[in-house]
Amino acid sequence: MIWEYAKINRLIIVSKDVDTHDLSLIFGNPPKVIWLRLGNCSTKQVEKVLRSHYEAIQWVYSQGELSLLTLFEIDA
């Protein structure tokens, strides 16, 4: 249901779920998928990662053929 709604409305699905990643590989886009490889984390940490990768997200959204962006945070 979420997949179809995002597809119809040209939305990006943001998920930590590997199943969403797999759907993106099988079906392509639309919708586009941002797969978060963060493990257990707070909403604040998810927000931080999404905000710090804003330009990459914007670029992927503008590229017709791209379906998936994988984001992760490396602790220094």
N, CA, C and O atoms as a Tripos MOL2 file, in Angstrom:
@<TRIPOS>MOLECULE
protein
  304   303    76     0     0
PROTEIN
NO_CHARGES

@<TRIPOS>ATOM
      1 N           0.8200   -1.1810    0.0000 N.3       1 MET1
      2 CA          0.0000    0.0000    0.0000 C.3       1 MET1
      3 C           0.8780    1.2650    0.0000 C.2       1 MET1
      4 O           0.6260    2.1980   -0.7620 O.2       1 MET1
      5 N           1.8980    1.2870    0.8490 N.am      2 ILE2
      6 CA          2.8150    2.4350    0.9070 C.3       2 ILE2
      7 C           3.5550    2.5790   -0.4110 C.2       2 ILE2
      8 O           3.7070    3.6840   -0.9320 O.2       2 ILE2
      9 N           4.0180    1.4450   -0.9510 N.am      3 TRP3
     10 CA          4.7550    1.4520   -2.2140 C.3       3 TRP3
     11 C           3.9030    2.0740   -3.3220 C.2       3 TRP3
     12 O           4.3750    2.9420   -4.0560 O.2       3 TRP3
     13 N           2.6600    1.6350   -3.4430 N.am      4 GLU4
     14 CA          1.7800    2.1340   -4.5010 C.3       4 GLU4
     15 C           1.4640    3.6190   -4.3210 C.2       4 GLU4
     16 O           1.4360    4.3680   -5.2970 O.2       4 GLU4
     17 N           1.2280    4.0450   -3.0840 N.am      5 TYR5
     18 CA          0.9480    5.4490   -2.8200 C.3       5 TYR5
     19 C           2.1400    6.3260   -3.2090 C.2       5 TYR5
     20 O           1.9790    7.3590   -3.8590 O.2       5 TYR5
     21 N           3.3370    5.8970   -2.8020 N.am      6 ALA6
     22 CA          4.5420    6.6550   -3.1440 C.3       6 ALA6
     23 C           4.7650    6.6720   -4.6520 C.2       6 ALA6
     24 O           5.1820    7.6880   -5.2080 O.2       6 ALA6
     25 N           4.4920    5.5640   -5.3070 N.am      7 LYS7
     26 CA          4.6560    5.4730   -6.7600 C.3       7 LYS7
     27 C           3.7320    6.4550   -7.4760 C.2       7 LYS7
     28 O           4.1720    7.2060   -8.3460 O.2       7 LYS7
     29 N           2.4710    6.4460   -7.1150 N.am      8 ILE8
     30 CA          1.4750    7.3110   -7.7520 C.3       8 ILE8
     31 C           1.7870    8.7870   -7.5160 C.2       8 ILE8
     32 O           1.5720    9.6160   -8.4000 O.2       8 ILE8
     33 N           2.2900    9.1150   -6.3380 N.am      9 ASN9
     34 CA          2.5070   10.5150   -5.9590 C.3       9 ASN9
     35 C           3.9490   10.9860   -6.1040 C.2       9 ASN9
     36 O           4.2950   12.0770   -5.6510 O.2       9 ASN9
     37 N           4.7940   10.1670   -6.7350 N.am     10 ARG10
     38 CA          6.2010   10.5160   -6.9780 C.3      10 ARG10
     39 C           6.9340   10.9190   -5.6900 C.2      10 ARG10
     40 O           7.6390   11.9270   -5.6460 O.2      10 ARG10
     41 N           6.7500   10.1140   -4.6600 N.am     11 LEU11
     42 CA          7.3860   10.3430   -3.3680 C.3      11 LEU11
     43 C           8.6000    9.4420   -3.2170 C.2      11 LEU11
     44 O           8.7670    8.4740   -3.9590 O.2      11 LEU11
     45 N           9.4370    9.7680   -2.2560 N.am     12 ILE12
     46 CA         10.5730    8.9290   -1.8940 C.3      12 ILE12
     47 C          10.2130    8.1990   -0.6070 C.2      12 ILE12
     48 O           9.7090    8.7990    0.3430 O.2      12 ILE12
     49 N          10.4760    6.9000   -0.5890 N.am     13 ILE13
     50 CA         10.2850    6.1240    0.6320 C.3      13 ILE13
     51 C          11.6130    6.0950    1.3840 C.2      13 ILE13
     52 O          12.6480    5.7580    0.8090 O.2      13 ILE13
     53 N          11.5830    6.4450    2.6560 N.am     14 VAL14
     54 CA         12.7590    6.3810    3.5160 C.3      14 VAL14
     55 C          12.5280    5.2290    4.4850 C.2      14 VAL14
     56 O          11.5210    5.1930    5.1920 O.2      14 VAL14
     57 N          13.4750    4.2830    4.5120 N.am     15 SER15
     58 CA         13.2610    3.0940    5.3250 C.3      15 SER15
     59 C          14.5790    2.5080    5.8070 C.2      15 SER15
     60 O          15.6170    2.6420    5.1600 O.2      15 SER15
     61 N          14.5070    1.8590    6.9540 N.am     16 LYS16
     62 CA         15.6430    1.0830    7.4620 C.3      16 LYS16
     63 C          15.4480   -0.3980    7.1590 C.2      16 LYS16
     64 O          16.3090   -1.2190    7.4760 O.2      16 LYS16
     65 N          14.3420   -0.7310    6.5600 N.am     17 ASP17
     66 CA         13.9450   -2.1160    6.3180 C.3      17 ASP17
     67 C          14.5930   -2.6700    5.0450 C.2      17 ASP17
     68 O          14.4860   -2.0620    3.9810 O.2      17 ASP17
     69 N          15.2510   -3.7980    5.1500 N.am     18 VAL18
     70 CA         15.9010   -4.4170    4.0000 C.3      18 VAL18
     71 C          14.8790   -4.8350    2.9470 C.2      18 VAL18
     72 O          15.2160   -4.8960    1.7640 O.2      18 VAL18
     73 N          13.6460   -5.1220    3.3410 N.am     19 ASP19
     74 CA         12.6190   -5.4990    2.3690 C.3      19 ASP19
     75 C          12.3310   -4.3530    1.3980 C.2      19 ASP19
     76 O          12.0970   -4.5910    0.2140 O.2      19 ASP19
     77 N          12.3450   -3.1270    1.8840 N.am     20 THR20
     78 CA         12.1340   -1.9730    1.0140 C.3      20 THR20
     79 C          13.2920   -1.8490    0.0330 C.2      20 THR20
     80 O          13.0830   -1.5520   -1.1430 O.2      20 THR20
     81 N          14.4980   -2.0710    0.5070 N.am     21 HIS21
     82 CA         15.6830   -2.0980   -0.3590 C.3      21 HIS21
     83 C          15.4950   -3.1370   -1.4550 C.2      21 HIS21
     84 O          15.7340   -2.8580   -2.6290 O.2      21 HIS21
     85 N          15.0700   -4.3250   -1.0720 N.am     22 ASP22
     86 CA         14.8800   -5.4080   -2.0430 C.3      22 ASP22
     87 C          13.8070   -5.0640   -3.0690 C.2      22 ASP22
     88 O          13.9860   -5.3400   -4.2550 O.2      22 ASP22
     89 N          12.7020   -4.4700   -2.6420 N.am     23 LEU23
     90 CA         11.6540   -4.0590   -3.5750 C.3      23 LEU23
     91 C          12.1890   -3.0680   -4.5950 C.2      23 LEU23
     92 O          11.8370   -3.1250   -5.7740 O.2      23 LEU23
     93 N          13.0390   -2.1620   -4.1380 N.am     24 SER24
     94 CA         13.6310   -1.1850   -5.0390 C.3      24 SER24
     95 C          14.4890   -1.8680   -6.0990 C.2      24 SER24
     96 O          14.4540   -1.4870   -7.2690 O.2      24 SER24
     97 N          15.2500   -2.8660   -5.6950 N.am     25 LEU25
     98 CA         16.0940   -3.5830   -6.6470 C.3      25 LEU25
     99 C          15.2600   -4.3970   -7.6280 C.2      25 LEU25
    100 O          15.6180   -4.5090   -8.8000 O.2      25 LEU25
    101 N          14.1680   -4.9590   -7.1660 N.am     26 ILE26
    102 CA         13.3270   -5.7900   -8.0320 C.3      26 ILE26
    103 C          12.4910   -4.9490   -8.9940 C.2      26 ILE26
    104 O          12.4490   -5.2310  -10.1920 O.2      26 ILE26
    105 N          11.8270   -3.9200   -8.4740 N.am     27 PHE27
    106 CA         10.8690   -3.1590   -9.2700 C.3      27 PHE27
    107 C          11.4050   -1.8560   -9.8400 C.2      27 PHE27
    108 O          10.8040   -1.2990  -10.7580 O.2      27 PHE27
    109 N          12.5190   -1.3550   -9.3230 N.am     28 GLY28
    110 CA         13.0190   -0.0660   -9.7910 C.3      28 GLY28
    111 C          12.1160    1.0650   -9.3380 C.2      28 GLY28
    112 O          11.3650    0.9320   -8.3720 O.2      28 GLY28
    113 N          12.1990    2.1810  -10.0500 N.am     29 ASN29
    114 CA         11.3820    3.3170   -9.6460 C.3      29 ASN29
    115 C          10.3770    3.6560  -10.7230 C.2      29 ASN29
    116 O          10.5480    3.2290  -11.8650 O.2      29 ASN29
    117 N           9.3320    4.4070  -10.4060 N.am     30 PRO30
    118 CA          9.0490    4.9320   -9.0830 C.3      30 PRO30
    119 C           8.5090    3.8650   -8.1410 C.2      30 PRO30
    120 O           8.0730    2.8120   -8.6070 O.2      30 PRO30
    121 N           8.5230    4.0920   -6.8770 N.am     31 PRO31
    122 CA          9.1210    5.2280   -6.1840 C.3      31 PRO31
    123 C          10.6140    5.0140   -5.9620 C.2      31 PRO31
    124 O          11.1290    3.9010   -6.0750 O.2      31 PRO31
    125 N          11.2700    6.0800   -5.6530 N.am     32 LYS32
    126 CA         12.6740    5.9990   -5.2580 C.3      32 LYS32
    127 C          12.7320    5.6420   -3.7740 C.2      32 LYS32
    128 O          11.7870    5.8850   -3.0230 O.2      32 LYS32
    129 N          13.8620    5.0590   -3.3680 N.am     33 VAL33
    130 CA         14.0080    4.6080   -1.9890 C.3      33 VAL33
    131 C          15.3110    5.1330   -1.4080 C.2      33 VAL33
    132 O          16.3610    5.0830   -2.0500 O.2      33 VAL33
    133 N          15.2270    5.6330   -0.1880 N.am     34 ILE34
    134 CA         16.4190    5.9300    0.6000 C.3      34 ILE34
    135 C          16.4710    4.8610    1.6840 C.2      34 ILE34
    136 O          15.5920    4.7670    2.5410 O.2      34 ILE34
    137 N          17.5280    4.0610    1.6170 N.am     35 TRP35
    138 CA         17.7020    2.9690    2.5800 C.3      35 TRP35
    139 C          18.6950    3.4190    3.6390 C.2      35 TRP35
    140 O          19.8530    3.6990    3.3300 O.2      35 TRP35
    141 N          18.2530    3.4880    4.8660 N.am     36 LEU36
    142 CA         19.0940    3.9330    5.9750 C.3      36 LEU36
    143 C          19.7410    2.7280    6.6500 C.2      36 LEU36
    144 O          19.0530    1.8560    7.1790 O.2      36 LEU36
    145 N          21.0470    2.6920    6.6280 N.am     37 ARG37
    146 CA         21.8030    1.6080    7.2630 C.3      37 ARG37
    147 C          22.3560    2.1350    8.5820 C.2      37 ARG37
    148 O          23.5540    2.3900    8.7080 O.2      37 ARG37
    149 N          21.4770    2.2950    9.5550 N.am     38 LEU38
    150 CA         21.8600    2.9550   10.8000 C.3      38 LEU38
    151 C          21.7800    2.0750   12.0350 C.2      38 LEU38
    152 O          22.2960    2.4590   13.0850 O.2      38 LEU38
    153 N          21.1580    0.9220   11.9490 N.am     39 GLY39
    154 CA         20.9900    0.1240   13.1570 C.3      39 GLY39
    155 C          20.0310    0.8150   14.1100 C.2      39 GLY39
    156 O          19.2060    1.6220   13.6820 O.2      39 GLY39
    157 N          20.1290    0.5080   15.3880 N.am     40 ASN40
    158 CA         19.2750    1.1420   16.3880 C.3      40 ASN40
    159 C          19.7370    2.5750   16.5890 C.2      40 ASN40
    160 O          20.9040    2.8290   16.8850 O.2      40 ASN40
    161 N          18.8030    3.5120   16.4230 N.am     41 CYS41
    162 CA         19.1560    4.9220   16.5990 C.3      41 CYS41
    163 C          17.8900    5.7190   16.8750 C.2      41 CYS41
    164 O          16.7730    5.2320   16.7040 O.2      41 CYS41
    165 N          18.0910    6.9260   17.2950 N.am     42 SER42
    166 CA         16.9780    7.8090   17.6130 C.3      42 SER42
    167 C          16.4740    8.5170   16.3510 C.2      42 SER42
    168 O          17.1400    8.5400   15.3160 O.2      42 SER42
    169 N          15.2970    9.0820   16.4730 N.am     43 THR43
    170 CA         14.7470    9.8890   15.3840 C.3      43 THR43
    171 C          15.6660   11.0660   15.0840 C.2      43 THR43
    172 O          15.8240   11.4510   13.9250 O.2      43 THR43
    173 N          16.2640   11.6320   16.1060 N.am     44 LYS44
    174 CA         17.2150   12.7490   15.9310 C.3      44 LYS44
    175 C          18.3980   12.3130   15.0700 C.2      44 LYS44
    176 O          18.8520   13.0720   14.2140 O.2      44 LYS44
    177 N          18.8970   11.1060   15.2870 N.am     45 GLN45
    178 CA         20.0210   10.6090   14.4890 C.3      45 GLN45
    179 C          19.6040   10.3970   13.0360 C.2      45 GLN45
    180 O          20.3740   10.6940   12.1220 O.2      45 GLN45
    181 N          18.4140    9.8960   12.8200 N.am     46 VAL46
    182 CA         17.9050    9.7430   11.4480 C.3      46 VAL46
    183 C          17.7960   11.1050   10.7930 C.2      46 VAL46
    184 O          18.2180   11.2840    9.6500 O.2      46 VAL46
    185 N          17.2350   12.0620   11.5050 N.am     47 GLU47
    186 CA         17.1130   13.4210   10.9750 C.3      47 GLU47
    187 C          18.4850   13.9800   10.6010 C.2      47 GLU47
    188 O          18.6410   14.5750    9.5340 O.2      47 GLU47
    189 N          19.4680   13.7960   11.4610 N.am     48 LYS48
    190 CA         20.8160   14.3030   11.2180 C.3      48 LYS48
    191 C          21.4010   13.7120    9.9310 C.2      48 LYS48
    192 O          21.9940   14.4310    9.1280 O.2      48 LYS48
    193 N          21.2330   12.4150    9.7430 N.am     49 VAL49
    194 CA         21.7630   11.7660    8.5390 C.3      49 VAL49
    195 C          21.0490   12.2830    7.2930 C.2      49 VAL49
    196 O          21.6920   12.5850    6.2870 O.2      49 VAL49
    197 N          19.7240   12.3850    7.3580 N.am     50 LEU50
    198 CA         18.9860   12.8830    6.1990 C.3      50 LEU50
    199 C          19.3610   14.3220    5.8710 C.2      50 LEU50
    200 O          19.5490   14.6670    4.7040 O.2      50 LEU50
    201 N          19.4690   15.1510    6.8850 N.am     51 ARG51
    202 CA         19.8450   16.5510    6.6390 C.3      51 ARG51
    203 C          21.2740   16.6750    6.1000 C.2      51 ARG51
    204 O          21.5470   17.5110    5.2380 O.2      51 ARG51
    205 N          22.1720   15.8500    6.6050 N.am     52 SER52
    206 CA         23.5660   15.9560    6.1600 C.3      52 SER52
    207 C          23.7580   15.4250    4.7360 C.2      52 SER52
    208 O          24.7830   15.6950    4.1090 O.2      52 SER52
    209 N          22.7870   14.6790    4.2270 N.am     53 HIS53
    210 CA         22.8640   14.1570    2.8610 C.3      53 HIS53
    211 C          21.8120   14.7860    1.9490 C.2      53 HIS53
    212 O          21.4340   14.2040    0.9330 O.2      53 HIS53
    213 N          21.3510   15.9590    2.3150 N.am     54 TYR54
    214 CA         20.2910   16.6250    1.5530 C.3      54 TYR54
    215 C          20.6330   16.7670    0.0720 C.2      54 TYR54
    216 O          19.7960   16.4840   -0.7850 O.2      54 TYR54
    217 N          21.8350   17.1940   -0.2310 N.am     55 GLU55
    218 CA         22.2120   17.4100   -1.6370 C.3      55 GLU55
    219 C          22.2020   16.1000   -2.4200 C.2      55 GLU55
    220 O          21.7730   16.0740   -3.5740 O.2      55 GLU55
    221 N          22.6650   15.0230   -1.8140 N.am     56 ALA56
    222 CA         22.6500   13.7190   -2.4860 C.3      56 ALA56
    223 C          21.2160   13.2530   -2.7070 C.2      56 ALA56
    224 O          20.9020   12.7020   -3.7620 O.2      56 ALA56
    225 N          20.3570   13.4640   -1.7410 N.am     57 ILE57
    226 CA         18.9500   13.0800   -1.8650 C.3      57 ILE57
    227 C          18.2930   13.8700   -2.9870 C.2      57 ILE57
    228 O          17.5720   13.3090   -3.8110 O.2      57 ILE57
    229 N          18.5420   15.1560   -3.0150 N.am     58 GLN58
    230 CA         17.9910   16.0160   -4.0530 C.3      58 GLN58
    231 C          18.4730   15.5750   -5.4410 C.2      58 GLN58
    232 O          17.6920   15.5440   -6.3920 O.2      58 GLN58
    233 N          19.7470   15.2390   -5.5510 N.am     59 TRP59
    234 CA         20.3170   14.8000   -6.8310 C.3      59 TRP59
    235 C          19.6880   13.4820   -7.2830 C.2      59 TRP59
    236 O          19.3110   13.3500   -8.4480 O.2      59 TRP59
    237 N          19.5700   12.5140   -6.3880 N.am     60 VAL60
    238 CA         18.9710   11.2260   -6.7430 C.3      60 VAL60
    239 C          17.5200   11.4260   -7.1900 C.2      60 VAL60
    240 O          17.0710   10.7950   -8.1460 O.2      60 VAL60
    241 N          16.8020   12.2900   -6.5070 N.am     61 TYR61
    242 CA         15.4080   12.5470   -6.8830 C.3      61 TYR61
    243 C          15.3160   13.0950   -8.3000 C.2      61 TYR61
    244 O          14.3710   12.7920   -9.0280 O.2      61 TYR61
    245 N          16.2960   13.9020   -8.6910 N.am     62 SER62
    246 CA         16.2580   14.5300  -10.0190 C.3      62 SER62
    247 C          16.7160   13.6060  -11.1430 C.2      62 SER62
    248 O          16.5000   13.9140  -12.3150 O.2      62 SER62
    249 N          17.3320   12.4980  -10.8130 N.am     63 GLN63
    250 CA         17.8440   11.5660  -11.8120 C.3      63 GLN63
    251 C          16.7960   10.4970  -12.1040 C.2      63 GLN63
    252 O          16.5040    9.6640  -11.2460 O.2      63 GLN63
    253 N          16.2400   10.5150  -13.2880 N.am     64 GLY64
    254 CA         15.1510    9.6210  -13.6410 C.3      64 GLY64
    255 C          15.4580    8.1490  -13.4920 C.2      64 GLY64
    256 O          14.5920    7.3830  -13.0690 O.2      64 GLY64
    257 N          16.6600    7.7310  -13.8260 N.am     65 GLU65
    258 CA         16.9610    6.3030  -13.8560 C.3      65 GLU65
    259 C          17.3690    5.7300  -12.5000 C.2      65 GLU65
    260 O          17.3460    4.5120  -12.3240 O.2      65 GLU65
    261 N          17.7340    6.5580  -11.5590 N.am     66 LEU66
    262 CA         18.1850    6.0580  -10.2650 C.3      66 LEU66
    263 C          17.0070    5.6980   -9.3690 C.2      66 LEU66
    264 O          15.9950    6.3970   -9.3370 O.2      66 LEU66
    265 N          17.1580    4.5910   -8.6400 N.am     67 SER67
    266 CA         16.0670    4.0940   -7.8010 C.3      67 SER67
    267 C          16.3800    4.1020   -6.3180 C.2      67 SER67
    268 O          15.4750    4.2160   -5.4920 O.2      67 SER67
    269 N          17.6610    3.9810   -5.9710 N.am     68 LEU68
    270 CA         18.0160    3.6990   -4.5840 C.3      68 LEU68
    271 C          19.2150    4.5220   -4.1410 C.2      68 LEU68
    272 O          20.2050    4.6540   -4.8610 O.2      68 LEU68
    273 N          19.1020    5.0690   -2.9440 N.am     69 LEU69
    274 CA         20.2220    5.7420   -2.2890 C.3      69 LEU69
    275 C          20.3810    5.1020   -0.9200 C.2      69 LEU69
    276 O          19.4350    5.0610   -0.1330 O.2      69 LEU69
    277 N          21.5640    4.6070   -0.6410 N.am     70 THR70
    278 CA         21.8540    4.0100    0.6600 C.3      70 THR70
    279 C          22.6550    5.0040    1.4760 C.2      70 THR70
    280 O          23.6900    5.4960    1.0260 O.2      70 THR70
    281 N          22.1750    5.3030    2.6790 N.am     71 LEU71
    282 CA         22.8540    6.2340    3.5690 C.3      71 LEU71
    283 C          23.2400    5.5340    4.8480 C.2      71 LEU71
    284 O          22.5110    4.6890    5.3680 O.2      71 LEU71
    285 N          24.4030    5.9070    5.3430 N.am     72 PHE72
    286 CA         24.8580    5.3900    6.6310 C.3      72 PHE72
    287 C          25.7160    6.4360    7.2790 C.2      72 PHE72
    288 O          26.1910    7.3630    6.6230 O.2      72 PHE72
    289 N          25.9120    6.2910    8.5580 N.am     73 GLU73
    290 CA         26.7170    7.2350    9.3190 C.3      73 GLU73
    291 C          27.9030    6.4910    9.9010 C.2      73 GLU73
    292 O          27.7580    5.4330   10.5140 O.2      73 GLU73
    293 N          29.0660    7.0610    9.6980 N.am     74 ILE74
    294 CA         30.2820    6.4910   10.2610 C.3      74 ILE74
    295 C          30.6540    7.3200   11.4760 C.2      74 ILE74
    296 O          30.8850    8.5250   11.3700 O.2      74 ILE74
    297 N          30.7100    6.6750   12.6250 N.am     75 ASP75
    298 CA         31.1140    7.3870   13.8390 C.3      75 ASP75
    299 C          32.6200    7.5580   13.8220 C.2      75 ASP75
    300 O          33.3690    6.6040   13.6150 O.2      75 ASP75
    301 N          33.0460    8.7820   14.0420 N.am     76 ALA76
    302 CA         34.4800    9.0670   14.0490 C.3      76 ALA76
    303 C          35.0230    9.0110   15.4470 C.2      76 ALA76
    304 O          36.2170    9.2240   15.6550 O.2      76 ALA76
@<TRIPOS>BOND
     1     1     2 1
     2     2     3 1
     3     3     4 2
     4     3     5 am
     5     5     6 1
     6     6     7 1
     7     7     8 2
     8     7     9 am
     9     9    10 1
    10    10    11 1
    11    11    12 2
    12    11    13 am
    13    13    14 1
    14    14    15 1
    15    15    16 2
    16    15    17 am
    17    17    18 1
    18    18    19 1
    19    19    20 2
    20    19    21 am
    21    21    22 1
    22    22    23 1
    23    23    24 2
    24    23    25 am
    25    25    26 1
    26    26    27 1
    27    27    28 2
    28    27    29 am
    29    29    30 1
    30    30    31 1
    31    31    32 2
    32    31    33 am
    33    33    34 1
    34    34    35 1
    35    35    36 2
    36    35    37 am
    37    37    38 1
    38    38    39 1
    39    39    40 2
    40    39    41 am
    41    41    42 1
    42    42    43 1
    43    43    44 2
    44    43    45 am
    45    45    46 1
    46    46    47 1
    47    47    48 2
    48    47    49 am
    49    49    50 1
    50    50    51 1
    51    51    52 2
    52    51    53 am
    53    53    54 1
    54    54    55 1
    55    55    56 2
    56    55    57 am
    57    57    58 1
    58    58    59 1
    59    59    60 2
    60    59    61 am
    61    61    62 1
    62    62    63 1
    63    63    64 2
    64    63    65 am
    65    65    66 1
    66    66    67 1
    67    67    68 2
    68    67    69 am
    69    69    70 1
    70    70    71 1
    71    71    72 2
    72    71    73 am
    73    73    74 1
    74    74    75 1
    75    75    76 2
    76    75    77 am
    77    77    78 1
    78    78    79 1
    79    79    80 2
    80    79    81 am
    81    81    82 1
    82    82    83 1
    83    83    84 2
    84    83    85 am
    85    85    86 1
    86    86    87 1
    87    87    88 2
    88    87    89 am
    89    89    90 1
    90    90    91 1
    91    91    92 2
    92    91    93 am
    93    93    94 1
    94    94    95 1
    95    95    96 2
    96    95    97 am
    97    97    98 1
    98    98    99 1
    99    99   100 2
   100    99   101 am
   101   101   102 1
   102   102   103 1
   103   103   104 2
   104   103   105 am
   105   105   106 1
   106   106   107 1
   107   107   108 2
   108   107   109 am
   109   109   110 1
   110   110   111 1
   111   111   112 2
   112   111   113 am
   113   113   114 1
   114   114   115 1
   115   115   116 2
   116   115   117 am
   117   117   118 1
   118   118   119 1
   119   119   120 2
   120   119   121 am
   121   121   122 1
   122   122   123 1
   123   123   124 2
   124   123   125 am
   125   125   126 1
   126   126   127 1
   127   127   128 2
   128   127   129 am
   129   129   130 1
   130   130   131 1
   131   131   132 2
   132   131   133 am
   133   133   134 1
   134   134   135 1
   135   135   136 2
   136   135   137 am
   137   137   138 1
   138   138   139 1
   139   139   140 2
   140   139   141 am
   141   141   142 1
   142   142   143 1
   143   143   144 2
   144   143   145 am
   145   145   146 1
   146   146   147 1
   147   147   148 2
   148   147   149 am
   149   149   150 1
   150   150   151 1
   151   151   152 2
   152   151   153 am
   153   153   154 1
   154   154   155 1
   155   155   156 2
   156   155   157 am
   157   157   158 1
   158   158   159 1
   159   159   160 2
   160   159   161 am
   161   161   162 1
   162   162   163 1
   163   163   164 2
   164   163   165 am
   165   165   166 1
   166   166   167 1
   167   167   168 2
   168   167   169 am
   169   169   170 1
   170   170   171 1
   171   171   172 2
   172   171   173 am
   173   173   174 1
   174   174   175 1
   175   175   176 2
   176   175   177 am
   177   177   178 1
   178   178   179 1
   179   179   180 2
   180   179   181 am
   181   181   182 1
   182   182   183 1
   183   183   184 2
   184   183   185 am
   185   185   186 1
   186   186   187 1
   187   187   188 2
   188   187   189 am
   189   189   190 1
   190   190   191 1
   191   191   192 2
   192   191   193 am
   193   193   194 1
   194   194   195 1
   195   195   196 2
   196   195   197 am
   197   197   198 1
   198   198   199 1
   199   199   200 2
   200   199   201 am
   201   201   202 1
   202   202   203 1
   203   203   204 2
   204   203   205 am
   205   205   206 1
   206   206   207 1
   207   207   208 2
   208   207   209 am
   209   209   210 1
   210   210   211 1
   211   211   212 2
   212   211   213 am
   213   213   214 1
   214   214   215 1
   215   215   216 2
   216   215   217 am
   217   217   218 1
   218   218   219 1
   219   219   220 2
   220   219   221 am
   221   221   222 1
   222   222   223 1
   223   223   224 2
   224   223   225 am
   225   225   226 1
   226   226   227 1
   227   227   228 2
   228   227   229 am
   229   229   230 1
   230   230   231 1
   231   231   232 2
   232   231   233 am
   233   233   234 1
   234   234   235 1
   235   235   236 2
   236   235   237 am
   237   237   238 1
   238   238   239 1
   239   239   240 2
   240   239   241 am
   241   241   242 1
   242   242   243 1
   243   243   244 2
   244   243   245 am
   245   245   246 1
   246   246   247 1
   247   247   248 2
   248   247   249 am
   249   249   250 1
   250   250   251 1
   251   251   252 2
   252   251   253 am
   253   253   254 1
   254   254   255 1
   255   255   256 2
   256   255   257 am
   257   257   258 1
   258   258   259 1
   259   259   260 2
   260   259   261 am
   261   261   262 1
   262   262   263 1
   263   263   264 2
   264   263   265 am
   265   265   266 1
   266   266   267 1
   267   267   268 2
   268   267   269 am
   269   269   270 1
   270   270   271 1
   271   271   272 2
   272   271   273 am
   273   273   274 1
   274   274   275 1
   275   275   276 2
   276   275   277 am
   277   277   278 1
   278   278   279 1
   279   279   280 2
   280   279   281 am
   281   281   282 1
   282   282   283 1
   283   283   284 2
   284   283   285 am
   285   285   286 1
   286   286   287 1
   287   287   288 2
   288   287   289 am
   289   289   290 1
   290   290   291 1
   291   291   292 2
   292   291   293 am
   293   293   294 1
   294   294   295 1
   295   295   296 2
   296   295   297 am
   297   297   298 1
   298   298   299 1
   299   299   300 2
   300   299   301 am
   301   301   302 1
   302   302   303 1
   303   303   304 2
@<TRIPOS>SUBSTRUCTURE
     1 MET1         2 RESIDUE 1 A MET
     2 ILE2         6 RESIDUE 1 A ILE
     3 TRP3        10 RESIDUE 1 A TRP
     4 GLU4        14 RESIDUE 1 A GLU
     5 TYR5        18 RESIDUE 1 A TYR
     6 ALA6        22 RESIDUE 1 A ALA
     7 LYS7        26 RESIDUE 1 A LYS
     8 ILE8        30 RESIDUE 1 A ILE
     9 ASN9        34 RESIDUE 1 A ASN
    10 ARG10       38 RESIDUE 1 A ARG
    11 LEU11       42 RESIDUE 1 A LEU
    12 ILE12       46 RESIDUE 1 A ILE
    13 ILE13       50 RESIDUE 1 A ILE
    14 VAL14       54 RESIDUE 1 A VAL
    15 SER15       58 RESIDUE 1 A SER
    16 LYS16       62 RESIDUE 1 A LYS
    17 ASP17       66 RESIDUE 1 A ASP
    18 VAL18       70 RESIDUE 1 A VAL
    19 ASP19       74 RESIDUE 1 A ASP
    20 THR20       78 RESIDUE 1 A THR
    21 HIS21       82 RESIDUE 1 A HIS
    22 ASP22       86 RESIDUE 1 A ASP
    23 LEU23       90 RESIDUE 1 A LEU
    24 SER24       94 RESIDUE 1 A SER
    25 LEU25       98 RESIDUE 1 A LEU
    26 ILE26      102 RESIDUE 1 A ILE
    27 PHE27      106 RESIDUE 1 A PHE
    28 GLY28      110 RESIDUE 1 A GLY
    29 ASN29      114 RESIDUE 1 A ASN
    30 PRO30      118 RESIDUE 1 A PRO
    31 PRO31      122 RESIDUE 1 A PRO
    32 LYS32      126 RESIDUE 1 A LYS
    33 VAL33      130 RESIDUE 1 A VAL
    34 ILE34      134 RESIDUE 1 A ILE
    35 TRP35      138 RESIDUE 1 A TRP
    36 LEU36      142 RESIDUE 1 A LEU
    37 ARG37      146 RESIDUE 1 A ARG
    38 LEU38      150 RESIDUE 1 A LEU
    39 GLY39      154 RESIDUE 1 A GLY
    40 ASN40      158 RESIDUE 1 A ASN
    41 CYS41      162 RESIDUE 1 A CYS
    42 SER42      166 RESIDUE 1 A SER
    43 THR43      170 RESIDUE 1 A THR
    44 LYS44      174 RESIDUE 1 A LYS
    45 GLN45      178 RESIDUE 1 A GLN
    46 VAL46      182 RESIDUE 1 A VAL
    47 GLU47      186 RESIDUE 1 A GLU
    48 LYS48      190 RESIDUE 1 A LYS
    49 VAL49      194 RESIDUE 1 A VAL
    50 LEU50      198 RESIDUE 1 A LEU
    51 ARG51      202 RESIDUE 1 A ARG
    52 SER52      206 RESIDUE 1 A SER
    53 HIS53      210 RESIDUE 1 A HIS
    54 TYR54      214 RESIDUE 1 A TYR
    55 GLU55      218 RESIDUE 1 A GLU
    56 ALA56      222 RESIDUE 1 A ALA
    57 ILE57      226 RESIDUE 1 A ILE
    58 GLN58      230 RESIDUE 1 A GLN
    59 TRP59      234 RESIDUE 1 A TRP
    60 VAL60      238 RESIDUE 1 A VAL
    61 TYR61      242 RESIDUE 1 A TYR
    62 SER62      246 RESIDUE 1 A SER
    63 GLN63      250 RESIDUE 1 A GLN
    64 GLY64      254 RESIDUE 1 A GLY
    65 GLU65      258 RESIDUE 1 A GLU
    66 LEU66      262 RESIDUE 1 A LEU
    67 SER67      266 RESIDUE 1 A SER
    68 LEU68      270 RESIDUE 1 A LEU
    69 LEU69      274 RESIDUE 1 A LEU
    70 THR70      278 RESIDUE 1 A THR
    71 LEU71      282 RESIDUE 1 A LEU
    72 PHE72      286 RESIDUE 1 A PHE
    73 GLU73      290 RESIDUE 1 A GLU
    74 ILE74      294 RESIDUE 1 A ILE
    75 ASP75      298 RESIDUE 1 A ASP
    76 ALA76      302 RESIDUE 1 A ALA
